[in-house]
């Protein structure tokens, strides 16, 4: 029935688009890695980690990952959107974990003779995670140095030179320490011009990870006489019964490091210094030690 000339059925019901008349248009958004969306009616909020076989994987701030079908049912800033497969972006430059632009040809170059020696297994794993892509692109090898005490023997066995520089990262390089005495001896020795030794000021490389990245307020103070990793783990309520517990805790810490922004600048500057040193042209190598 018509009243006052108003046709409440909107005229021709067979006209194109009649089913969508009055519906709000929903934006179609490509599911780009890192895009943060909310699942409508679910409350799950996370960043896109991958798109595959008609699904999108989201990771929330606690690291929980869930799969959802592509399409509608998502919100961005409260507005409904439809997630779609991201169209190939022309010439989009990605960054490595260190923040540098990734080279288009990601194949590692032929290895240089120069290398970076890292004291401590955890330290070496952290350097690999953040700078590994950059170092492979430069053809630089990272080697685990079991202890700074072994450095002089390593240099005797495989002497450095103008085209074979060694960058060395050690823990706790502070004045008066064993590490600083060894670094000084190397700098004054026959290989000093071709070796750069740097270190961070922390007791342990765990402290080079920013507490906020782990969801803690600060790294606890550990009384003297207690092994630092054990004391920290106990203070934070993390298991520390044996080395297996400590190893699992390290994997938890390492897993929280996504980019260089998760690390203390005291470490960032030192590693970048070593990379510059071992990749610089052969002429004019500098002198031996650096501080932390």
C-alpha positions, 0 to 999 in steps of 0.5 A, spaced: 500 500 500 502 506 498 501 512 502 502 520 500 506 518 494 511 514 498 513 507 495 516 503 500 519 498 496 523 503 492 521 502 485 523 496 480 525 490 485 529 487 479 533 493 477 541 492 478 543 492 485 537 492 488 539 487 494 544 492 496 540 498 496 541 501 503 547 497 505 553 500 508 559 499 503 565 495 506 572 497 504 576 491 501 583 491 505 589 487 502 592 483 508 599 486 509 604 483 514 603 487 520 596 490 519 593 490 525 585 487 525 580 485 530 576 479 529 568 482 529 564 478 535 570 474 537 575 480 540 581 477 538 586 482 535 592 481 532 597 483 526 597 479 520 603 474 519 601 470 513 596 469 508 595 462 505 590 457 502 584 462 503 586 464 510 589 469 514 594 468 520 593 473 526 598 474 532 596 478 538 601 481 543 602 475 547 604 471 541 598 467 540 597 465 533 590 463 530 587 462 523 581 465 520 578 465 513 579 471 508 573 475 507 568 479 511 568 479 519 574 484 521 574 491 524 580 496 523 579 502 528 572 499 529 570 500 522 568 493 518 573 491 513 573 485 508 580 482 508 583 480 501 589 477 498 594 483 498 596 484 491 603 484 489 606 491 491 611 494 485 618 495 488 616 495 495 623 495 499 623 491 506 627 491 512 631 486 515 631 485 523 637 490 523 633 496 520 637 496 514 633 495 507 634 488 504 638 487 498 633 485 492 638 479 491 638 475 497 643 470 495 649 471 500 655 473 497 662 469 496 664 469 503 669 474 505 676 472 509 674 477 514 669 475 520 666 477 526 667 473 533 662 473 538 664 471 545 658 466 548 653 462 545 647 466 546 650 472 544 652 469 537 645 467 536 642 474 538 647 477 533 645 472 528 637 473 529 638 481 528 644 482 523 644 475 520 641 477 513 645 483 513 652 479 514 650 474 509 649 479 504 656 482 506 659 475 505 661 476 513 661 469 517 659 470 524 663 465 529 662 463 536 668 464 540 667 460 547 671 465 551 675 471 550 681 467 553 681 463 546 682 469 542 690 470 542 690 463 540 685 464 534 689 470 532 695 466 532 692 460 528 689 464 523 692 471 523 688 477 520 691 482 515 689 488 511 684 483 507 682 479 513 679 483 519 676 480 525 671 484 529 670 481 536 664 482 541 665 480 548 661 481 554 662 486 560 668 490 557 669 495 562 676 498 565 680 493 569 676 487 567 680 480 564 676 482 558 679 489 557 686 486 559 686 481 553 683 486 548 689 491 550 694 486 549 691 484 542 691 491 540 698 492 542 700 486 539 702 484 532 695 484 529 692 490 533 691 494 526 686 488 523 682 487 529 677 491 533 674 488 539 668 491 542 663 489 548 657 491 551 657 494 559 652 488 561 654 482 565 650 478 561 647 478 554 640 477 556 640 484 559 641 487 552 634 485 550 630 491 553 625 489 559 619 492 555 620 487 549 619 482 554 613 485 558 617 486 565 619 492 568 626 491 569 632 486 569 632 484 577 638 486 581 642 479 583 646 479 589 653 477 588 655 470 589 649 467 585 649 465 578 646 471 574 642 467 569 639 463 575 638 469 580 634 473 574 630 467 573 628 466 580 626 473 581 622 473 575 618 467 577 621 463 571 624 456 572 631 455 573 632 448 576 637 446 571 641 448 564 635 445 560 630 451 564 635 456 563 636 454 555 628 454 555 628 461 558 633 464 553 629 461 547 623 465 550 627 471 551 630 470 544 623 469 541 621 476 544 626 480 539 623 481 533 628 487 530 633 492 533 628 496 536 628 490 542 635 491 543 639 496 548 643 501 544 649 499 548 649 493 544 647 496 537 652 501 536 658 496 538 655 491 533 654 496 527 661 498 529 664 491 528 660 490 521 663 497 518 670 495 520 670 488 517 666 490 511 670 497 510 675 497 504 682 494 505 686 500 506 687 504 512 684 499 518 684 503 525 686 501 531 684 495 536 679 496 542 672 500 542 668 501 549 661 499 551 
